[in-house]
Amino acid sequence: MKKFLFLLAGIGVVCGVASAQAQEPIAYGDLYNVEWCPCNPEEPFDADGSVVMGKTVMCPCNGLYSGYKKGFEQDVRELKNAAKNQLRKLNYFKYYLGLDYNMGTTSAGSEDIAFDDLILAGGPIKVKPDDVLDDQDSLSFVAGARISKYWGLEAFYQQSYDDNTATSVDSVTLNNPYYHLMNDYTTSFRAFGLDLIGYAPVSPYFDFVGSLGLAQYKFENEALFTSYYLSNTDPRDIVKQNFDEDKIGWRAGIGAQLNIADGIALRAMYKYIYIGGDLVEDLNEFSLGLRFLF
Protein backbone atom coordinates (compact mmCIF):
# COMPACT_ATOMS: atom_id res chain seq x y z
CA MET A 1 0.00 0.00 0.00
CA LYS A 2 2.87 2.40 0.80
CA LYS A 3 4.50 1.66 -2.56
CA PHE A 4 1.25 2.49 -4.32
CA LEU A 5 0.98 5.80 -2.49
CA PHE A 6 4.58 6.69 -3.31
CA LEU A 7 3.87 5.83 -6.96
CA LEU A 8 0.81 8.08 -7.04
CA ALA A 9 2.77 10.90 -5.43
CA GLY A 10 5.58 10.55 -7.97
CA ILE A 11 3.10 10.59 -10.85
CA GLY A 12 1.52 13.75 -9.41
CA VAL A 13 4.88 15.51 -9.12
CA VAL A 14 5.81 14.60 -12.69
CA CYS A 15 2.45 15.81 -14.00
CA GLY A 16 2.75 19.07 -12.06
CA VAL A 17 6.21 19.73 -13.42
CA ALA A 18 5.07 18.87 -16.94
CA SER A 19 2.07 21.16 -16.56
CA ALA A 20 4.26 24.01 -15.30
CA GLN A 21 6.67 23.50 -18.19
CA ALA A 22 3.81 23.45 -20.67
CA GLN A 23 2.53 26.81 -19.36
CA GLU A 24 5.97 28.50 -19.43
CA PRO A 25 6.09 31.04 -22.31
CA ILE A 26 8.50 30.26 -25.11
CA ALA A 27 11.10 32.89 -26.05
CA TYR A 28 10.61 33.38 -29.75
CA GLY A 29 13.63 35.61 -30.25
CA ASP A 30 13.92 39.05 -31.83
CA LEU A 31 11.77 40.26 -34.70
CA TYR A 32 12.92 39.08 -38.15
CA ASN A 33 15.42 36.77 -36.46
CA VAL A 34 15.56 33.12 -37.55
CA GLU A 35 14.49 32.21 -34.02
CA TRP A 36 11.08 33.77 -34.61
CA CYS A 37 8.15 32.31 -36.50
CA PRO A 38 5.18 34.52 -37.38
CA CYS A 39 2.67 31.66 -37.04
CA ASN A 40 0.55 32.01 -33.88
CA PRO A 41 3.27 33.81 -31.89
CA GLU A 42 1.14 34.04 -28.75
CA GLU A 43 0.77 30.30 -28.23
CA PRO A 44 3.41 27.61 -27.82
CA PHE A 45 4.12 25.52 -30.87
CA ASP A 46 3.28 21.84 -30.98
CA ALA A 47 6.09 19.58 -29.95
CA ASP A 48 6.49 18.35 -33.49
CA GLY A 49 9.87 19.87 -34.08
CA SER A 50 8.60 23.37 -34.82
CA VAL A 51 10.20 24.80 -31.69
CA VAL A 52 13.11 23.28 -29.88
CA MET A 53 14.54 25.09 -26.86
CA GLY A 54 12.86 28.33 -27.94
CA LYS A 55 14.39 28.30 -31.46
CA THR A 56 12.55 27.79 -34.72
CA VAL A 57 13.98 24.85 -36.58
CA MET A 58 11.00 24.49 -38.89
CA CYS A 59 8.39 27.19 -39.35
CA PRO A 60 4.99 25.84 -40.39
CA CYS A 61 4.37 29.01 -42.43
CA ASN A 62 7.83 29.33 -43.91
CA GLY A 63 6.51 31.12 -47.00
CA LEU A 64 4.97 33.87 -44.91
CA TYR A 65 8.10 34.15 -42.82
CA SER A 66 10.24 34.37 -45.96
CA GLY A 67 7.98 37.13 -47.28
CA TYR A 68 8.37 39.11 -44.07
CA LYS A 69 12.10 38.62 -44.14
CA LYS A 70 12.44 39.62 -47.80
CA GLY A 71 10.30 42.70 -47.21
CA PHE A 72 12.45 43.74 -44.29
CA GLU A 73 15.66 43.15 -46.25
CA GLN A 74 14.26 45.23 -49.15
CA ASP A 75 13.44 48.06 -46.75
CA VAL A 76 16.98 47.94 -45.39
CA ARG A 77 18.45 48.01 -48.91
CA GLU A 78 16.30 51.00 -49.86
CA LEU A 79 17.34 52.89 -46.75
CA LYS A 80 21.00 52.19 -47.45
CA ASN A 81 20.66 53.29 -51.08
CA ALA A 82 18.87 56.47 -50.02
CA ALA A 83 21.63 57.21 -47.53
CA LYS A 84 24.29 56.62 -50.19
CA ASN A 85 22.50 58.89 -52.67
CA GLN A 86 22.16 61.62 -50.07
CA LEU A 87 25.82 61.27 -49.20
CA ARG A 88 26.77 61.60 -52.86
CA LYS A 89 24.71 64.78 -53.09
CA LEU A 90 26.35 66.17 -49.98
CA ASN A 91 29.78 65.31 -51.35
CA TYR A 92 29.19 67.77 -54.23
CA PHE A 93 29.02 70.64 -51.73
CA LYS A 94 32.53 72.04 -51.62
CA TYR A 95 34.13 75.33 -50.69
CA TYR A 96 37.12 76.31 -52.76
CA LEU A 97 39.79 78.93 -53.37
CA GLY A 98 41.41 79.48 -56.72
CA LEU A 99 43.71 81.46 -58.97
CA ASP A 100 43.28 82.25 -62.70
CA TYR A 101 45.62 83.72 -65.28
CA ASN A 102 43.57 85.65 -67.85
CA MET A 103 44.70 86.65 -71.34
CA GLY A 104 42.47 89.54 -72.37
CA THR A 105 41.90 91.48 -75.57
CA THR A 106 39.85 94.67 -75.61
CA SER A 107 37.56 96.37 -78.09
CA ALA A 108 37.79 100.14 -77.85
CA GLY A 109 34.91 102.55 -77.55
CA SER A 110 33.95 104.75 -80.46
CA GLU A 111 34.34 108.14 -78.77
CA ASP A 112 37.67 109.97 -79.03
CA ILE A 113 39.41 110.80 -75.77
CA ALA A 114 40.06 114.55 -75.39
CA PHE A 115 42.82 115.99 -73.19
CA ASP A 116 42.25 119.66 -72.42
CA ASP A 117 44.20 122.40 -70.65
CA LEU A 118 47.59 121.35 -71.94
CA ILE A 119 49.96 124.28 -71.50
CA LEU A 120 52.37 122.95 -74.07
CA ALA A 121 49.63 122.71 -76.73
CA GLY A 122 47.41 125.42 -78.12
CA GLY A 123 44.28 123.25 -77.85
CA PRO A 124 42.97 119.87 -76.75
CA ILE A 125 44.60 116.66 -77.91
CA LYS A 126 42.17 114.03 -79.19
CA VAL A 127 43.19 110.40 -79.20
CA LYS A 128 41.38 107.36 -80.56
CA PRO A 129 40.90 104.63 -77.92
CA ASP A 130 42.43 102.10 -80.33
CA ASP A 131 45.71 104.01 -80.09
CA VAL A 132 45.64 103.76 -76.30
CA LEU A 133 44.52 100.24 -75.51
CA ASP A 134 46.58 97.10 -75.62
CA ASP A 135 46.09 93.50 -74.47
CA GLN A 136 45.09 93.29 -70.82
CA ASP A 137 46.47 90.18 -69.13
CA SER A 138 45.39 89.80 -65.53
CA LEU A 139 45.26 87.59 -62.43
CA SER A 140 42.04 86.60 -60.66
CA PHE A 141 41.72 85.47 -57.07
CA VAL A 142 38.50 83.51 -56.51
CA ALA A 143 36.53 82.10 -53.58
CA GLY A 144 33.45 80.01 -54.18
CA ALA A 145 31.23 77.12 -53.28
CA ARG A 146 29.79 74.30 -55.36
CA ILE A 147 26.34 74.21 -53.81
CA SER A 148 25.05 71.13 -55.63
CA LYS A 149 25.86 68.82 -58.48
CA TYR A 150 24.80 71.45 -61.02
CA TRP A 151 25.16 74.92 -59.41
CA GLY A 152 27.66 77.07 -57.59
CA LEU A 153 28.63 80.66 -56.74
CA GLU A 154 32.00 82.29 -57.21
CA ALA A 155 33.28 85.68 -56.05
CA PHE A 156 36.44 87.11 -57.57
CA TYR A 157 38.92 89.95 -57.46
CA GLN A 158 40.86 90.67 -60.65
CA GLN A 159 43.93 92.82 -61.21
CA SER A 160 45.82 93.49 -64.43
CA TYR A 161 49.08 91.60 -64.41
CA ASP A 162 51.17 94.53 -65.64
CA ASP A 163 50.56 98.12 -66.74
CA ASN A 164 50.31 98.41 -70.51
CA THR A 165 51.93 101.38 -72.19
CA ALA A 166 51.32 102.60 -75.73
CA THR A 167 53.73 105.24 -77.08
CA SER A 168 53.32 107.51 -80.09
CA VAL A 169 55.29 110.39 -81.60
CA ASP A 170 53.19 113.49 -82.33
CA SER A 171 54.68 116.01 -84.75
CA VAL A 172 51.37 117.70 -85.58
CA THR A 173 49.82 118.96 -82.38
CA LEU A 174 52.45 121.59 -81.56
CA ASN A 175 52.54 122.85 -85.16
CA ASN A 176 56.19 123.74 -84.74
CA PRO A 177 58.93 122.14 -86.84
CA TYR A 178 61.40 122.48 -84.00
CA TYR A 179 59.30 120.64 -81.40
CA HIS A 180 57.52 117.33 -81.20
CA LEU A 181 55.53 115.44 -78.58
CA MET A 182 56.17 112.00 -77.17
CA ASN A 183 52.85 110.66 -75.85
CA ASP A 184 52.72 107.70 -73.46
CA TYR A 185 49.39 106.10 -72.49
CA THR A 186 49.46 103.66 -69.60
CA THR A 187 46.39 101.55 -68.89
CA SER A 188 45.52 99.09 -66.12
CA PHE A 189 42.34 97.80 -64.53
CA ARG A 190 40.94 95.98 -61.57
CA ALA A 191 37.56 94.36 -61.07
CA PHE A 192 35.49 92.48 -58.52
CA GLY A 193 32.18 90.69 -58.84
CA LEU A 194 30.08 87.55 -58.51
CA ASP A 195 29.41 84.74 -60.99
CA LEU A 196 26.73 82.07 -61.00
CA ILE A 197 28.40 78.82 -62.06
CA GLY A 198 26.61 75.99 -63.85
CA TYR A 199 28.05 72.46 -64.04
CA ALA A 200 27.27 69.71 -66.54
CA PRO A 201 28.99 66.60 -65.12
CA VAL A 202 30.29 64.08 -67.64
CA SER A 203 32.12 61.90 -65.13
CA PRO A 204 33.43 62.24 -61.56
CA TYR A 205 36.60 63.66 -63.12
CA PHE A 206 35.24 66.04 -65.78
CA ASP A 207 32.60 68.81 -65.91
CA PHE A 208 31.53 71.28 -68.54
CA VAL A 209 31.22 74.71 -66.90
CA GLY A 210 29.24 77.84 -67.71
CA SER A 211 29.07 81.18 -65.89
CA LEU A 212 26.97 84.35 -65.79
CA GLY A 213 27.66 87.32 -63.57
CA LEU A 214 28.17 91.02 -62.88
CA ALA A 215 31.35 92.87 -61.97
CA GLN A 216 32.62 96.37 -61.27
CA TYR A 217 35.46 97.32 -63.63
CA LYS A 218 37.73 100.24 -62.85
CA PHE A 219 40.26 101.29 -65.48
CA GLU A 220 43.04 103.44 -64.05
CA ASN A 221 44.80 105.18 -66.95
CA GLU A 222 47.43 107.84 -67.31
CA ALA A 223 48.56 109.98 -70.24
CA LEU A 224 52.01 111.57 -70.26
CA PHE A 225 52.76 114.27 -72.84
CA THR A 226 56.40 115.27 -73.19
CA SER A 227 57.72 117.95 -75.59
CA TYR A 228 61.20 117.73 -77.08
CA TYR A 229 63.23 120.24 -79.02
CA LEU A 230 64.37 118.77 -82.35
CA SER A 231 66.30 115.58 -81.66
CA ASN A 232 67.29 116.57 -78.16
CA THR A 233 66.62 113.81 -75.63
CA ASP A 234 66.08 116.25 -72.77
CA PRO A 235 62.36 117.05 -72.32
CA ARG A 236 61.28 120.69 -72.36
CA ASP A 237 57.79 120.32 -70.87
CA ILE A 238 55.88 117.43 -69.29
CA VAL A 239 52.12 117.25 -68.69
CA LYS A 240 50.38 114.31 -67.03
CA GLN A 241 46.65 113.63 -67.02
CA ASN A 242 44.51 110.76 -65.77
CA PHE A 243 41.55 109.41 -67.71
CA ASP A 244 39.96 106.78 -65.47
CA GLU A 245 36.78 104.89 -66.27
CA ASP A 246 34.50 103.07 -63.82
CA LYS A 247 31.78 100.77 -65.18
CA ILE A 248 29.60 97.80 -64.25
CA GLY A 249 29.89 95.01 -66.80
CA TRP A 250 28.07 91.73 -67.27
CA ARG A 251 29.99 88.53 -67.95
CA ALA A 252 29.25 85.21 -69.60
CA GLY A 253 31.62 82.28 -69.90
CA ILE A 254 31.94 78.68 -71.01
CA GLY A 255 34.63 76.11 -70.38
CA ALA A 256 35.56 72.84 -68.71
CA GLN A 257 36.88 71.61 -65.37
CA LEU A 258 39.13 68.60 -64.86
CA ASN A 259 39.40 67.13 -61.36
CA ILE A 260 43.03 66.08 -61.50
CA ALA A 261 43.36 64.96 -57.86
CA ASP A 262 41.40 64.79 -54.65
CA GLY A 263 40.62 68.41 -53.79
CA ILE A 264 42.38 69.91 -56.84
CA ALA A 265 40.70 70.91 -60.11
CA LEU A 266 42.02 72.50 -63.30
CA ARG A 267 39.65 74.92 -65.06
CA ALA A 268 39.88 76.52 -68.53
CA MET A 269 37.29 79.08 -69.71
CA TYR A 270 36.45 81.72 -72.27
CA LYS A 271 34.61 84.81 -71.01
CA TYR A 272 32.94 87.67 -72.80
CA ILE A 273 32.58 90.88 -70.77
CA TYR A 274 30.46 93.78 -71.97
CA ILE A 275 31.47 97.11 -70.39
CA GLY A 276 30.10 99.75 -72.75
CA GLY A 277 32.46 102.56 -71.73
CA ASP A 278 33.95 105.41 -73.71
CA LEU A 279 37.36 103.79 -73.50
CA VAL A 280 36.53 100.04 -73.43
CA GLU A 281 33.54 98.58 -75.24
CA ASP A 282 34.07 94.94 -74.31
CA LEU A 283 36.69 92.48 -73.17
CA ASN A 284 37.42 88.91 -74.30
CA GLU A 285 39.29 86.67 -71.88
CA PHE A 286 40.80 83.22 -72.05
CA SER A 287 41.65 81.93 -68.59
CA LEU A 288 43.44 78.96 -67.11
CA GLY A 289 43.44 78.32 -63.38
CA LEU A 290 43.37 76.03 -60.37
CA ARG A 291 40.72 75.36 -57.75
CA PHE A 292 41.57 73.99 -54.31
CA LEU A 293 38.46 72.32 -52.85
CA PHE A 294 37.83 71.57 -49.19
C-alpha positions in Angstrom: 0.0 0.0 0.0 2.9 2.4 0.8 4.5 1.7 -2.6 1.3 2.5 -4.3 1.0 5.8 -2.5 4.6 6.7 -3.3 3.9 5.8 -7.0 0.8 8.1 -7.0 2.8 10.9 -5.4 5.6 10.5 -8.0 3.1 10.6 -10.9 1.5 13.7 -9.4 4.9 15.5 -9.1 5.8 14.6 -12.7 2.4 15.8 -14.0 2.8 19.1 -12.1 6.2 19.7 -13.4 5.1 18.9 -16.9 2.1 21.2 -16.6 4.3 24.0 -15.3 6.7 23.5 -18.2 3.8 23.5 -20.7 2.5 26.8 -19.4 6.0 28.5 -19.4 6.1 31.0 -22.3 8.5 30.3 -25.1 11.1 32.9 -26.0 10.6 33.4 -29.8 13.6 35.6 -30.3 13.9 39.0 -31.8 11.8 40.3 -34.7 12.9 39.1 -38.1 15.4 36.8 -36.5 15.6 33.1 -37.6 14.5 32.2 -34.0 11.1 33.8 -34.6 8.1 32.3 -36.5 5.2 34.5 -37.4 2.7 31.7 -37.0 0.5 32.0 -33.9 3.3 33.8 -31.9 1.1 34.0 -28.8 0.8 30.3 -28.2 3.4 27.6 -27.8 4.1 25.5 -30.9 3.3 21.8 -31.0 6.1 19.6 -29.9 6.5 18.4 -33.5 9.9 19.9 -34.1 8.6 23.4 -34.8 10.2 24.8 -31.7 13.1 23.3 -29.9 14.5 25.1 -26.9 12.9 28.3 -27.9 14.4 28.3 -31.5 12.5 27.8 -34.7 14.0 24.9 -36.6 11.0 24.5 -38.9 8.4 27.2 -39.3 5.0 25.8 -40.4 4.4 29.0 -42.4 7.8 29.3 -43.9 6.5 31.1 -47.0 5.0 33.9 -44.9 8.1 34.1 -42.8 10.2 34.4 -46.0 8.0 37.1 -47.3 8.4 39.1 -44.1 12.1 38.6 -44.1 12.4 39.6 -47.8 10.3 42.7 -47.2 12.5 43.7 -44.3 15.7 43.2 -46.3 14.3 45.2 -49.1 13.4 48.1 -46.8 17.0 47.9 -45.4 18.5 48.0 -48.9 16.3 51.0 -49.9 17.3 52.9 -46.8 21.0 52.2 -47.5 20.7 53.3 -51.1 18.9 56.5 -50.0 21.6 57.2 -47.5 24.3 56.6 -50.2 22.5 58.9 -52.7 22.2 61.6 -50.1 25.8 61.3 -49.2 26.8 61.6 -52.9 24.7 64.8 -53.1 26.4 66.2 -50.0 29.8 65.3 -51.4 29.2 67.8 -54.2 29.0 70.6 -51.7 32.5 72.0 -51.6 34.1 75.3 -50.7 37.1 76.3 -52.8 39.8 78.9 -53.4 41.4 79.5 -56.7 43.7 81.5 -59.0 43.3 82.3 -62.7 45.6 83.7 -65.3 43.6 85.7 -67.8 44.7 86.7 -71.3 42.5 89.5 -72.4 41.9 91.5 -75.6 39.8 94.7 -75.6 37.6 96.4 -78.1 37.8 100.1 -77.9 34.9 102.5 -77.6 33.9 104.8 -80.5 34.3 108.1 -78.8 37.7 110.0 -79.0 39.4 110.8 -75.8 40.1 114.5 -75.4 42.8 116.0 -73.2 42.2 119.7 -72.4 44.2 122.4 -70.6 47.6 121.3 -71.9 50.0 124.3 -71.5 52.4 122.9 -74.1 49.6 122.7 -76.7 47.4 125.4 -78.1 44.3 123.3 -77.8 43.0 119.9 -76.7 44.6 116.7 -77.9 42.2 114.0 -79.2 43.2 110.4 -79.2 41.4 107.4 -80.6 40.9 104.6 -77.9 42.4 102.1 -80.3 45.7 104.0 -80.1 45.6 103.8 -76.3 44.5 100.2 -75.5 46.6 97.1 -75.6 46.1 93.5 -74.5 45.1 93.3 -70.8 46.5 90.2 -69.1 45.4 89.8 -65.5 45.3 87.6 -62.4 42.0 86.6 -60.7 41.7 85.5 -57.1 38.5 83.5 -56.5 36.5 82.1 -53.6 33.5 80.0 -54.2 31.2 77.1 -53.3 29.8 74.3 -55.4 26.3 74.2 -53.8 25.1 71.1 -55.6 25.9 68.8 -58.5 24.8 71.5 -61.0 25.2 74.9 -59.4 27.7 77.1 -57.6 28.6 80.7 -56.7 32.0 82.3 -57.2 33.3 85.7 -56.0 36.4 87.1 -57.6 38.9 90.0 -57.5 40.9 90.7 -60.7 43.9 92.8 -61.2 45.8 93.5 -64.4 49.1 91.6 -64.4 51.2 94.5 -65.6 50.6 98.1 -66.7 50.3 98.4 -70.5 51.9 101.4 -72.2 51.3 102.6 -75.7 53.7 105.2 -77.1 53.3 107.5 -80.1 55.3 110.4 -81.6 53.2 113.5 -82.3 54.7 116.0 -84.7 51.4 117.7 -85.6 49.8 119.0 -82.4 52.4 121.6 -81.6 52.5 122.8 -85.2 56.2 123.7 -84.7 58.9 122.1 -86.8 61.4 122.5 -84.0 59.3 120.6 -81.4 57.5 117.3 -81.2 55.5 115.4 -78.6 56.2 112.0 -77.2 52.8 110.7 -75.8 52.7 107.7 -73.5 49.4 106.1 -72.5 49.5 103.7 -69.6 46.4 101.5 -68.9 45.5 99.1 -66.1 42.3 97.8 -64.5 40.9 96.0 -61.6 37.6 94.4 -61.1 35.5 92.5 -58.5 32.2 90.7 -58.8 30.1 87.6 -58.5 29.4 84.7 -61.0 26.7 82.1 -61.0 28.4 78.8 -62.1 26.6 76.0 -63.8 28.1 72.5 -64.0 27.3 69.7 -66.5 29.0 66.6 -65.1 30.3 64.1 -67.6 32.1 61.9 -65.1 33.4 62.2 -61.6 36.6 63.7 -63.1 35.2 66.0 -65.8 32.6 68.8 -65.9 31.5 71.3 -68.5 31.2 74.7 -66.9 29.2 77.8 -67.7 29.1 81.2 -65.9 27.0 84.3 -65.8 27.7 87.3 -63.6 28.2 91.0 -62.9 31.3 92.9 -62.0 32.6 96.4 -61.3 35.5 97.3 -63.6 37.7 100.2 -62.8 40.3 101.3 -65.5 43.0 103.4 -64.1 44.8 105.2 -66.9 47.4 107.8 -67.3 48.6 110.0 -70.2 52.0 111.6 -70.3 52.8 114.3 -72.8 56.4 115.3 -73.2 57.7 117.9 -75.6 61.2 117.7 -77.1 63.2 120.2 -79.0 64.4 118.8 -82.4 66.3 115.6 -81.7 67.3 116.6 -78.2 66.6 113.8 -75.6 66.1 116.2 -72.8 62.4 117.0 -72.3 61.3 120.7 -72.4 57.8 120.3 -70.9 55.9 117.4 -69.3 52.1 117.3 -68.7 50.4 114.3 -67.0 46.7 113.6 -67.0 44.5 110.8 -65.8 41.6 109.4 -67.7 40.0 106.8 -65.5 36.8 104.9 -66.3 34.5 103.1 -63.8 31.8 100.8 -65.2 29.6 97.8 -64.3 29.9 95.0 -66.8 28.1 91.7 -67.3 30.0 88.5 -68.0 29.2 85.2 -69.6 31.6 82.3 -69.9 31.9 78.7 -71.0 34.6 76.1 -70.4 35.6 72.8 -68.7 36.9 71.6 -65.4 39.1 68.6 -64.9 39.4 67.1 -61.4 43.0 66.1 -61.5 43.4 65.0 -57.9 41.4 64.8 -54.6 40.6 68.4 -53.8 42.4 69.9 -56.8 40.7 70.9 -60.1 42.0 72.5 -63.3 39.7 74.9 -65.1 39.9 76.5 -68.5 37.3 79.1 -69.7 36.4 81.7 -72.3 34.6 84.8 -71.0 32.9 87.7 -72.8 32.6 90.9 -70.8 30.5 93.8 -72.0 31.5 97.1 -70.4 30.1 99.7 -72.7 32.5 102.6 -71.7 33.9 105.4 -73.7 37.4 103.8 -73.5 36.5 100.0 -73.4 33.5 98.6 -75.2 34.1 94.9 -74.3 36.7 92.5 -73.2 37.4 88.9 -74.3 39.3 86.7 -71.9 40.8 83.2 -72.0 41.6 81.9 -68.6 43.4 79.0 -67.1 43.4 78.3 -63.4 43.4 76.0 -60.4 40.7 75.4 -57.7 41.6 74.0 -54.3 38.5 72.3 -52.8 37.8 71.6 -49.2 
